[in-house]
Amino acid sequence: MMTRLESKHRKEAKSAFGKTVWYLVLGLGAITMLVPFFWMLSTSLKEAGAVFTFPPQWIPKPILWRNYADAWNAVPFGRFYLNSIFISISQTFGVLLTSSLAAYAFARLEFPGRDKLFFLYLATMMLPGAVTMIPVFILLKMVGWIDTYKALIIPGLFTAYGTFLLRQFFMSIPGDLEDAARIDGCSKMGIYRHVVIPLSKPALATLGTMTFIGSWNSFMWPLIVTNSMEKKTLPIGLASFQGLYTTDWTLLMAASIIVMVPTLVVFIFNQRFFVEGIKLSGMKG
C-alpha cells in the first residue's frame, strides 16, 4: 500500500513540476511578445532626443502626454480614423455576408458541378494579390471609381479563404437540425438564417476579426486608389511620420498606439466566441 501511495505522490509531484515549468515557459513567451508593445508605449511618451539614449529608459523622464495630441494634429488623423472605421466595418460585414452565402451553397446545396466549382474557386487563392492589383485598378479606372469609397470597399468583399473557412464549419453542423427545420416548414434561406448562422458564431467571429484587422492595416491598395486626403486611411497617415532622411519616432509611436486601439477592442470583444468555438470542438471530439 505504501509503495502505491509513494508512486502516486511521485506522479503528482512530477505532474505539478511539469505544469510549473510549462507555465514559466508560457509566461516568458508572453513577456517576450509584450516587450515591443511596452517599448512602443515608452517611446511614445519620450522627448525626441531621448529615443536612442543608452542605456534605454523604459520609464521616460519627463512623461510627455502631449505627443499624442501632436501626433493627432500633425495630419488629418480624425478624417483618416473615420475612413478606416467605415471601410473596415463595411468590408467586414460584406465579407461575412458573401462568404457565408457562398459557403452555405457549397456545403448544403446540391447542384451540378458544385465540387469542381468550389475547387476552381479555391484555386484563386494561389494568385498573389500583386498579380491582380493592376488589372483591378484598370477596371476601376474604366468605371470611374478611383478615389472613391467604392474602390476601397468593393474589391475586398469577396474572399475564397473566407468561403473555405465557413464551408468547413458549416459541414460540421449536424444535418438533423436542418431536417427538423425543414419539417417545420423552413425554406433554404430560413435554414441559413435561423439554423446555420446562429450555430456558426465562432467561425463568423474568427473570419470577422481577421477581415477587420486585414482591412484596418491595409496600406498598398488605399495608397494606389486614393488621391485626395479626404479618402486616405490610417496606415497612409502613419507613413507621413517617416521622411526621406528623418523619422519622428515619438510621434510615430504615439500614432501607432492610437491606431492599434480599435484592433484590440475587436479582438477582446470576439475572444469569447473563440473560447466558445474551442469548447464546441472539444464536445464534437
N, C-alpha and C positions, 0 to 999 in steps of 0.2 A: 504493500500500500504506500509506504513512504517513497519507494522508488518511483511509483507512478506520480505521486504528488510533486516530487522533485523535478521529474521530467516535464510535468505540466507547467511548473513555475519557470523552468528554464525556457520553455517555448514562449510563455507570456513575456518574459524578460527580453528575449530576442525580438519578439514582435514589437514591444514597446520601444526598444532601441532602434529597430529599423524604421519605425514611424518617426521617431525623433530626428534621425539622420535625414529622412526624406523631407520632413518639414523644414529642416535647416537649409537643405539644398534649394527647396522651392522659395524659401524666404530670401536667400542670397540671389536667386534668379530674379525675384520681384524687385529687390533693391537695385540690381544691375539695370533692369528695364526702366526704373523710375529716375535714376541719376540724370539722364539727359533732360528730363522734364524739370527737375529741380534746378539744373544749371540754366535752362531757358528762363525759368521764373526769376532766378537770381540775376541773370544778365539784364532782364527787362527792368530791373529796379536800380541799376547802377548808373554812375556817371559815364559819359562816353570814354573818358581816359582810363577807367578802371576795369575795362573788359579784359585786357590782356596782362594784368598785373600778376607777378609771381612772388610768392605762392598765391594761388587763386583765392578770392574771397567768396565764400558760399553765402555769407550774410553781408550784403552791401552796407557800406557806411559812407555817406548817408543813404537812406532809402528814398528813392525818387519816384513817387507815385505819379508825378506829372508826365512821366514818359508815356503813360497810356493815353493821356489827353493829347500830348504832342503827336503820337502815332495816329490817333483818330482824326486829328485836324490836318495832318500832313497831306493826305489825299482825301477825295470824297468817300470816306470809309462808310458813312451811313448809306449812301446810294449803292455802293458795292455790296454791302451787307443785305440790303433788301433784294437786290438782284440775285445773289446767291441763294437766299432763302426761298424766293419764288421759284427759281429754276430747279433747285434740288427737290423741293416738295412736289412740284409738277412732274418732274421726271420719276420720282419715287412712286407716286400714285399711278402714273401712266404705265410704268414697267410692271407693277403689281397687277394691274388690270389686264394688259395684253398677255403677260406671261401666264397668268392664272387661267385665262380663257383658252390659250393655245395648249397649255399643259392638260387642262380638262379634256379637250378634244383628243389629244394624243393618248391620254391614259384611259379614258372611259368610253369614248365613242367609237363605233365600228364603221369604217368607210374604206373603200378600195385604195390600196397603196399607202395606208396610214404609216406603217413602219418604215417603208422606203422614204416617204416624205420626211419623216422625223429624222432619219439618219442624214438625209440631204440637208436638213435644217441645221443639224449638229455640225456638219462639215464646214459651215460658215465660221465656226469658232477657230478653224485652222488659219484663217486670214488675219494677219496683223492689222491693227487699226490704221497704221500708216499707209497701207495699201489702198484702203477705201476712202481715206480722208480727202484726197484731191478730187476723185470723181464725185463724191457727195458735195464738196464745195462748189464744183462747176454746176451741178444740178441745182443747188440752192441759188446760185447766182443767176441762172437762167429763169427761175421763177420769182426772182426779186426778193429773196428772204434774207440776204446778207445784212448784217447789223440790225437784226430783229430778234425778238424772243423766240419766234418760231424756229429759227436756225439753231438756237441754243437748246431748245427742248425737244423738238420732234425727232431729230435723228437718233436720240438716245432712248426713245420709248420702246424699242424692240430689242430684245436680247435673247440669244439662243441659250446662254447659260442659265438665265432665269427660268426659261421654259423647261430646260432639262432638270433643274433642281426641283421645281414644283411638280413636274410629271412623276419623278421618282417618289415624291412624298404622297402624291395622290394615289399612286398604285398600291401603297401600303395601307390605305383605308379599306376596311372590310366591305366587300360588296353587298353583304346582308343589309347594311344600313341603307344603301341605295334601293335595294329591293323593297324594304319596308316603306321608304318614302314613295316609291313608285306605286305601291299598293294603295297608299293613302291619296293617290291622285296627283302626285307631284310631277311636274314636267322636267325635262332635262335641265333647263335653266333654273327651275326651282330646286332641283337636287344640287346644282352648282352653288346656289345662293344659301340654301338652308342646311346643307349637309357637308359638302366638301369644304367650303370656305371656313365655316366655324371650327372645323376639326384641323385646319391647316395653319393655325395662328403661329406656331413655332417656325414653320418654313417661310411663311409670309414675313414674319418679323426679321428673320435672317436675311432674306432677299432685300427687304426694305432698308435694313441697316446698311448692307453693302452698297446698294444703289445710291442711297443718300450720301454716304461718305465718298463714293467714287465721283458723284456729280459735284459735291462740295469742293473736292480737291482738284477737279479738272482744270488744267491750265492751257494746254495746247489748242484745244478746239475753241474755247472762248476767245483766245488770242487771235485766231485766224478769222473768225466770222464776225468779230465786232470791230468797229472803227471809232465810234463815239464813246466818251467817258460815261454816258448815261447807261450803257449796256454792259459795261465791263464787270467782272466778278472779283471776289476777294483774292484768289491766287494771283491775278494780274496786279491787284493793289499791293500785295506783298512784294512782288518783283520790283516795284518802284522804289523800294528802300535800298536796292542794290544798284550802285552806279558802275560805270566802266572802270573807275580807279579806286573808289572807296565804297564802303558799306557801313551804314549807320546801324551797328549791331544792337544797340539798346532799343531803338525804335522798332527794328525788325523783330526782335524777340517779344516786345510788348504787343505788336500787331499779331504775331503768331499765337500768343496766348488768347487774344480776343477771337481770332479765327477758330481756335481749337474748341472753344466752349460749346457751340451747338452740337458738334460731333460727340462730345462726352455726354451731353444731355440725351441725345438719341440712343446712345449705347446703354446708358443707365436705365432709361425707360424700357428698352426692349430686352434687358438682361433677364427679366423674369420669364419671358417667353422662351429664351434659350434654355433655362433651367427646366421649364415645362416640357420642352422637346426632349431633353435628356431623360426625364422621368418616363415619358411615353415610350422612348426607345428601349429603356430597361424593362418596361412592362411587356413589350412585344417579344423581347427575348425570353 
